[in-house]
Amino acid sequence: MSGPVAGFGSMDAGSAPALDADAAPRSGAEEWGIRAPRVVARIWIGAAFAVVIAAVSAVAAWPIYRSGGFALLVVVATLVGAGIAAAAWWRRWRGWAVAGALAGAVLLLGVPLAVPSRLGSPSDLLRGLGELASGVVLGWKDLVTVELPVGTYRNLLVPALLVFLVGTCVVLLLAWREDRAAYAAVPVALGMVTFGLFFGRAIVSAPLRIGPVVLYAPVETAVGAAGLVSCLLWLAWRTHDQRIRSLRRAAASSGVRISRRPTGADRRRTALGAGMVATALVIAVAVVPFAARGAERVVLRSAVGPDIDVSAEVSPLSQYRGLFADDRADEVLFTVAVAAADSPGGALPERIRIATLDAYDGDVFRPGGEGAVDAGRFVRVPSTLDAGEGEPVEAHVEIDAWDGIWMPTAGRLSAVEFGGDRSASLADRFYYSSAASAGVQTAGGGLEAGDDYVVRGIEPAAGDLSGLEAPGSPGGVSAPDSLRAWMDEHSSGSGGAALAGLVTLLRERGYLSHGLSDEDGEPAWAAALPDYAFQPSASGHSLARIDDMFANLLDRETDPRAAASGNYVAAVGDDEQFAVAVALMARELGFPSRVVLGARLSSADPGVATCEDGACRSQDLSVWTEVQSAGGQWVAIDVTPQYAESPSLDVTEQRDPENVTEVRPDAVEEVVPPDPAQEDSAEDRAPEDSSGLDLAWLWPALRIGGIALLVLALALGPFLIVIGAKAARRRSRRRTGTPGFQIAGGWDEYVDAAIDAGRSAPRTLTRTELAAAFATPAGVRLARDADRAVFSHADLSADEALRYWEAVDAERRGLRRERGFWRGALATVSLRSLFRPMAPEPGGRTRFAERGRRRAEPVRPTP
């Protein structure tokens, strides 16, 4: 903006604001007395329009934030923006002054309003200023990658600060203008309203039923209608006001009195406009939402997608057996303690959840892959979540030897607060799935020793398994025939009661074992079990492994010695196999099921492992199964087998079978051995070759480098564009046309360099006069050579043009260096020479051109 921001060009110093510069000449007091009512009306109506737009925009953006901090930001930013607009209107500030005032307001208000978490020590304030600066550029992208509502999470209030501060100021400055530029206030106002709609939820508000009438998407419809009506009413008043002023100017110049009574045409025009507005509102409120009620709402977050895919990660259930190796069994993975005394409160949870696995492909249980039970997505979350109803729990978790992306949490998470040196990075890279009640941490590849955080959540009331009703079969991989046969043999009743009986029987006839061999002595995990007799068991939880387990059970149950001894224990394994077996049995009975890896802090069942004094070691981790009732509640089922009664795998001696002797054929066919049962455990799998090149650092480095380059491009881009434009212009002048044209272009380059250096170059001066005014060492010689090249008909050689350009380059360098380095840098990026051809010549005389248009032409040729 080169002129006053509110059309003050006609105001004299010390006079009252006079906006209608084209009115009939009058004295200042008389003119202001006639126009003051219209000016005051324009000020107040424009202010009312801006306030209504700010209120509608706040309602539209409320679902994004839903916090008191956002409400405070809207009020303060709107008032400050209005104050800056009023000062700019009254003091006739230019555009750069308004931009500077807005930038200063953002700098002063940014941390208290938009980054309130950084209010504190000076170091926190400095970090807050850094987050404020990054929020101006990157906050818009981050806003669509965080689950709603975001509250006051990190710097996500920065976009709202810019919308309400800058938007209010610009709307007022435009609405108070009297020229046609005032109509630009409408698109700015609609842009403020659409901020909340475009960055908001991907689902619309619930339908509103008023008697027999159903209004679909009532909130979004009301916001759109209010914004549209506000803009139409202001435009109608603005058009009416401009028409009245035009009629008054015509009356003042002609002396004819104009009646103030509305005519029939006025009434018809008003009725037609009102009818069009009413028709548009009816269509917007009733027809459009009804027609689009079944369509999916598409917003910015629909295309970006704030979620990450964790289904490709290595399943933690496949690594479960490796936790019981002798060198890891006694490692403390993490410690859970009571939160600080000044925390809101809450009891310690009974269970700590690490990973929820709901997809099974017959080989491995993993999270969220194809065939998952629920549609849980891992998304970035704000500072608080709605965890529903239940018992509040709270715990302080400190990471020791646990690593990887899976993050220990408690209950249905409501809030998490990270501490330590990596707190900002951990908060930025935390993803959570409300459906799975599990979280992942991707900062630096996952959790590290020394990370700590406080989790607050809600523990729903424990359900009774035996009283659950099955909602229906979720489908998925079919269970092995041996499992179905065992269920048919022992199942009684239906629903939860049948499942509870089967789980109890399976645990009684199973035997706990975490290893395949004890050749190196008693395993470390076995030393903690009293009177334990080691039994080997293979790892893995594929269908083949589950089939072998139930085949052993069926074989044992048909053994007469088992009936005589009463010992039917035959299924040897640990939580890995038994949790998968129970999940498959639950699906056979019509229950959606999933497997959970975690730890117990306390338990009424003495047969399961618990963390002593909150210190969770590797051998304290457990796996359990969760099933979903018809009401949507997930109920945990402990599946750890017993270890008090060891299995007796001897079979009854039987008579050797009599086989008829057969003659071996001449040709012997090769017999291919059957595929072994899959072993998925990280312990039993051959170690991968780790000698390859580790490129884990590459992506973080590329990401940081890309962000840095983006910031540099945004900061230096305009300057590079100016430098590039000047370089292209100089290249064109140097190489285009004959040597005479090139010398003339060299003179133009010399003049542009002088203009960028701060010298004035009136077009009425000749080249020699300009060179004398510039007072450079070779300026006069350059002017004389340029005149000879332009006005003489002598043939010039390319060497002469080259020598001329060498002299021009020397003069350009001298002009840049004569006022110091910084002034030379400013001259390099100056826009004066680029805009010089478009500027009117102040000293030219005016003459009429074709079709009656007037144009300004210089008296003398352009140098």
Secondary structure, DSSP 4 states (H G I P E B T S, - for coil): --SBTTS-TTPPTTSPP---TTSPP--HHHHHHHHHHHHHHHHHHHHHHHHHHHHHHHHHHHHHH-SHHHHHHHHHHHHHHHHHHHHHHHHT-BHHHHHHHHHHHHHHHIIIII-GGG-SSHHHHHHHHHHHHHHHHHHHHHHTSBPSP-TT-TTTTHHHHHHHHHHHHHHHHHHT-SSGGGGGHHHHHHHHHHHHHHSS-SSPPPPEEETTEEESSHHHHHHHHHHHHHHHHHHHHHHHHHHHHHHHHHHHHH------S--HHHHHHHHHHHHHHHHHHHIIIIIHHHHTTTSPP--HHHHH--EE--TTSPPTTTTTGGGGSTTTTT-EEEEEE---TTS---BPPSEEEEEEE-EE-SS-EESS-TT-SS---EEE--SB----SSEEEEEEEEESS--BSEE-B-SEEEEEEEESTTHHHHHHTEEEETTTTEEEE-GGGSB-TT-EEEEEEEEPPPP-GGG---------SPPPHHHHHHHHHH--SSHHHHHHHHHHHHHHTEEE---S--TTSS-HHHHTSTT----------SHHHHHHHHHHHHHHHT-HHHHHHT----EEE-HHHHHHHHHHHHHHTT--EEEEEEEES--S-TTS---BTTEEEGGGEEEEEEEE-TTS-EEEE--PPP-SS---------PPPP----PPPSSPPPPPPPPPPP---TTTSPPP-TTS---TTHHHHHHHHHHHHHHHHHHHHHHHHHHHHHHHHHHHHHHSSSHHHHHHHHHHHHHHHHHHTT----TTS-HHHHHHHHT-TTHHHHHHHHHHHHH------HHHHHHHHHHHHHHHHHHHHTT-HHHHHHHHT--HHHHGGGS--TTPEEEE-GGG-EEEE-SS---
